[in-house]
Amino acid sequence: MSQHSPGAGRARQDVIYRDGILGRRPRVPTDLARLEAAARRRMSRRAWAYLGYAGAGQTGRANRAAFERWEIVPRMASGVPQRDLTSNVAGTRLNSPIMLAPVGAADLIRRNADVQIATGAAQSGAAYILSNQGGSPMEETAAAMGSVPHWFQLYWSRDEQLVDSFIARAEATGAGALVVTLDTTMLGWRPADLDLGSLPFAHGYGIAQYTSDPRFGELVREHLATAPASDVTVTPGAVRTLMEMSRRHPGSFLSNVRSPVPRAAIETFLDVYSNPALSWQHLAGLRERTRLPIVLKGILHPDDALKARDLGVDAIMVSNHGGRQIDGAISSLDALTDIRRALGPEFPLILDSGIRGGADIFKAIALGAHAVTIGRPHIYGLAVRGATGVADVIANMEAEFELVMGLSGASSIADISAEYLVAR
């Protein structure tokens, strides 16, 4: 009788059930609703608000409703005892189609969050897209990934030299691709943040790519030399903000408290952070500025997808930013089906926004995605148990996905097609 690997699903179940014999339950819940609740209990009000949705949250609900409109129709007696989860997107070989999405200001949730996320991703062999708004310099986060692939997300700054500096640094870290986020040239209307008066970047969270950058340092010095002195009303809140700025800024806390540089750095960041004038003309010249594969993130319309393909980009990430930018936007999954129809079967697409489990991953691939990204779920794992929590969330999602493949009769990513689905 031939011996076969049990696969990710059965292997994960075996670990959990064996622990259960000893009276141990998973410290990171496998049920996403329970995981979310556990994470919320461990987060500050400000951190939880930052994970909120635009407006009334209609886009977030639409993301979930889109998955629920599709049902899986399993095929029986496939005779395939093992599943191949590997995929290749934009020249990067993935151990499974699960990638970790960039989440800015994650250091609101845990100190050194980006490095902890990278550590958890590396333990699981999952690719991680480093955030432009990280709390650790990209070099430190990339180092924690070891040999596991990482990409770098780029927000297009108002300062073109800063754009080039970020690209050069990403290349030097060994990033496998440059992911240009298109949908955040301005921040969406986010009531949870607004009602707390909370912009994490203004407190020094999520700007480590900037404060570690030589070009940004030049901009800060220019700001200090030219900006007029401004009066600050001294309140307990202002003092707390100064303390946070000083702790988050590179260097010693005592030196930073006495220095005008941390405040100038934040003011400079707010001046250059993102470019509302970003256009297809900017993107057309990007190929000349980097040797990395280019992925455009935030595309939802088939015509924009066709423009991107015609520009020669290497992949598209279909995303509504997890419902955080426009209230009432099309769901990412619905946009994926439209874009796949327009581009044909081969062009690489990644689905971002709304993934909450292995069945969702199966549906996304069946409808045309080559890979998916998860955002809030891995952040919930981070909140509950740090790097180990991130690794557990990835392992659980990969396990469920592999089980759904096996129970549905699919042996590889290439096997999964719309023939496995029916619209409700």
N, C-alpha and C positions, 0 to 999 in steps of 0.2 A: 504494500500500500504506500503510495507516494506521500511525502511530507510537504506541507505548504506552510508558508508564513501565515500567522493568523490575521494579518492586516491591522491597520491602525485602529479600527473600530473594536475588534475583539481584544486586542492588546490593551487598549485603554479600559475597556470594561473589566478585564481580568485584574488590572491594578486596583481599580476601585472596589470591586467585589471581594477581592482578597483582603483589602483593608477592612471591609465591612465585617468579615469573619472575626477580626480582632476588635470590633467595636468602634472602628474609626470611620467617620464620614468625611466626604470631601470638604476641605476648608474653603475652596472656591466652588460655589454651587454650579452644577451642570445646567440647571434650569435658568434661562436668561432673565426671567422676571425676578427670581430670587436673587440672582447675581446683581441685578440693578439695584434692588432694595438694599442688599448688603453694602454695595458701594456707596449708596446715598448716605447711609448711616455713618460712614467713615469720612465723608467729605464735608468741608465747610460750606456755608450757604453760598459764598462767592464762587467756589469751585463748581458746585452743582449748577449754579446759574449759568456759568460759562459753557456748560454742555447743553444748554437749552436750545430751543428752536426759534426761528424767525416768526414774528407776528403771533398768531394764535396756534401755531404748530400744525397747520393744515398740510404742509409739505411732508413733515415727518410722518403724519398719519397716512398720507398718500403712498409713501414708500412702502409701508407695511401692507396696505390694502392691495397694492399691485401684486405682491407676492401671493397674497391669499386668493387672488382671482385665478391663479394657475394651480392645477392639481396634477400630481405625478401618477402616471399609469404604469405600474411595474410590469415587467415581463418575466415569466417564470422559466425555470429549468434551463438557465443559460449555460450551465456546465463550465462556468469560469470561477475557479476557486480563489483567484487573486486579482487585485485591482492595481492599476498603474495610475498614480495621482500626479505624475510629473507633467509639467507644461513648459513652454518656452514663449516668452513675451519680450519683444524688443531686444532680442539677443541675450536675455537673462534666463538661465535654466532655473525653474522653480521646483522644489520638492513636492509642493502641492499648490493648487491654484489660490491659496490664501496668502495675501500680503497684508501688512499692517499699514494703515493709512496714516498720513501725517496729522498730528493733533497738536496745535499750538498751545503754548502756556500750560503744558501738562505739569509743570513744576508747581502749579497751584495745588495739585493733588498729592504729590510726593516730591520731596527734595531730590534733585538729581534724576528726575523722572525719565528724561530721554535716554540716559545711559541704562537705567533699569529696564525700560522697554526694550532697548537693544539687547540687553543681556537675556531677557526672556525670549526674544525672537531668535537669538543665536542658539539658545538651548533647544529650541523647537525646529530649527532649520528653516524658519520662515523669513522671507524677504521683508525688509522694513524701509519705508519711504521716510527719510529724515525730514523733519519739519523745518521750514524756513523760520518759523517762530519758536524754535526750540529754546529750552532753558539751559542747554549745554552746547558748547561749540561743536560744530559738525565733526571736527577731527576726533573729539573724545567719544562721541556717539558712534562714529564709524569704527573706531578701534574696538569698541565693545562687541561689534558684530563679527569680528574675526574674519573667517573666510566665507561666512554666509552673506549672500548678496544684499546690498543696500542701494537705494536710489536717493536722489535729493530733490526736494520740492523747492521751486523758485517762485517767490512773489516778485513781480517786476517792479523794481524801485523807481522813484522819480529820478534818481541819479544813475546814469548809465555806467559810470565807472564802478559803482557799487555792484551793479548787475554783473559786470565782467569779473569783479573780484570774487563774488559768490560762486560763479561758474568755475573759475580757476581753482578755487578751494575744493569744490565738489569733485572736480576731476582728480585733484591730488589725493583725495581720500579713497579713490578707487570706486566711486559711484558707478553703478551700471547704467544709469539713465538720468536725464534731467526732466523733472515733472513740472511743467509750467502751469500754475493755477491761474485760470482766466476769470473766475467768477467772484473774485474778492478784490476788485479795484476800489471798492468801498465796502465798509462793514454794513451788513444787513440790519434791519430793525429788530433788535433782540430784547424784548421786554424784561426778561429775567435779569439780564445785566443792567439794563437801564434803570429798573426800579431799585437797584442797589447802588446806582451811580458807580458801577464797577467796570472799568476798562483795565484788565490785568496789565497790559503793556505800559500803562501810565504809572504803574507801581514797580516796574522793572522786571515783570515776569515775561518770559517768552521772547526776549530780545538778545539772547546770548550770541546768535550768529552775527549780530551787528556790533556789539561791544567787543567782540573778539576779532573784528575785521580791520585791517590797516586803512582801507579807504574810508570806512566809517569814522575811524579815529581822526582822519584829516577833516572830515565834515564837522565833527564835534569841536575841533579846535577853531575852525572857521566860524562856527556859531558863537563860541565864547568871545571871539575877537570882535564880532560885529553886532551881536544882539544887545539891545538896550537893557539896562537893569530893570527888573520887574519886582513889584511889591508882592509879597505873599502874606495873606492874612494868617496869623499864627493861631491855629486851632488844634485840639487834640488829634483830629483826623489828619491834619497836615503834618503833624509831628510823626504820626504812625507811618504815613506815606514816605516821609523822608527816611525813616528807619528801614522800611522795606527796600527803597531805592538803594540805600547804602549797603544792605546785605546782599542784594542781587548783583551789584556791580562788581567787576573784577577788582581785586585788591583788598586791603584790610578795611574792616568796618570802620575803625576809628578814623583812618585817613579819609575815607569816603564821606563820613558825616561832616567833616570840616571842608570838603572840597565842593566846588561848583560843578565838577565834571559829571557826576551821576545824573543830576537834574538836567544838565545840558544834553547828555546822551539821550535821555527820554524825549526831550523837546526836539532834538534832531531826528530821532526815530519817527516821531509823529509827523514831521515835515516830509520825510522821504519814503515812508513805509511802503506805499503802493501807488501805482500810477493810474489814475482814472482815465488817462488818454491812451491806454494800451490799445493797439490796433493790429490788424493783420499785417500792416507794414512793418511793425516791430517784429512780429513773428517770422516774417519772410526773411529777415536778415539773421535769424538766430543760428541757422546752420553754419554760417561763416564764423560764429563766435564760440562754437564748442565742437569737440569731437565726440561728445556723448550722444547716444540715441535720445531723441526728443519725444516726450509724451505730453499731450495737451490735456489738462484736467478741467472739467467743468462744462464740457460740451453736451448739449441736450437736443439740438436741432439738427436734422439730417443735412441741411444746407451747410451748416458750420462744419459738420463732419467731412463733407465733400471738399470744402476749402482746405481743411487741415490735411487731408490726404493729398490734395493737389500740391500743397506746399512741401510735401515729402517728409512729413513727420513719421515717426516709427510706430506710434500707437496713440490711441485716444482713451482717456478715462471718462466714461459717461457718469456724471455726478451732479447732484444738486447741493453739494456741500453738506450732506447730512441734514437737509432741511433748515440750514442755519442762515441762508441768505435771502431767499424770496419766499414769502408766505403765499401758498396757492400755486407753486410751480409744479410742472409735470413730474411724476415720479421717475426716478432714474431707470427703473426696470422697463416702464413703458417707453421711455426715450430709447433705451437699448434696442428694443424690437424695431423701432422706426429706423434707427441708424444702421442696424445690421441689414435691414432690407435695402437701404440706400447704397451701402458700401459693398454688398455681396458677402460671400462666406469667409473670405480669407483675411481681411484686414484686422490687425490685432485690436481688440477692445477689452477694456477692464471695467467692471461694474463696481461703482462706489455708491454707498448710501443705502441703508435699510437692511443689510445682511445681519441676521440674528441667529443663524444656525445652519447646520449642514444641508438641510433640505432646501434652504434659500440658495445656497451655493450651487446645488444641483440644478435648480430652476434657472438661475442666471446663466450657467454654462449652456443649458439646453436652449436658451433663447439667444445665444450668440456671444457670450463673454468667454474670453480665454483665461481670465483670472478675475478675482474679486478682491476688494479691500475691506477690512473691518476697522472701524473707528471706535465708537463708544464701547463695544464689548471688551476690547483689550484695555481700554482705560478703566473700565469697571474692575477688571482683574488686577490692574496696577493699584487701584485704591484698596482692594481687599487684601492683597498679599504681595505687593511689589513685583519684582522680576519673576518670582515664582508664580504669582497670580497671572501675569501675562502669558507665561509658558503654559499654564493650565488651561486658560481660555483657548489658546491656539490648539492644544492637544485635543480638547473636547470637541471643538468645531471640526477639526480634521477627522476625528473618530466618527462623528455623526455623518459627515459627508461620505466617508468611505463605506460606512454601513448602508447608507441610502443607495450608493452606487451598486453595492453587492445585492441588496434586496430588490433592486430594480432591474438587474441583469446587465449593467454596464461594466465593461472591463477596463476602460481607460477614459481619459478626458475626451479624446477624439470620438469615442462611441456615443457620448451624451448629445442628444439632439432633441429638437422640438417634438419628435415622434413619441417621446416619453411623457409629454404633457398634454393636458386638455384644458381649455379655458372654461372656467365655471360659468 
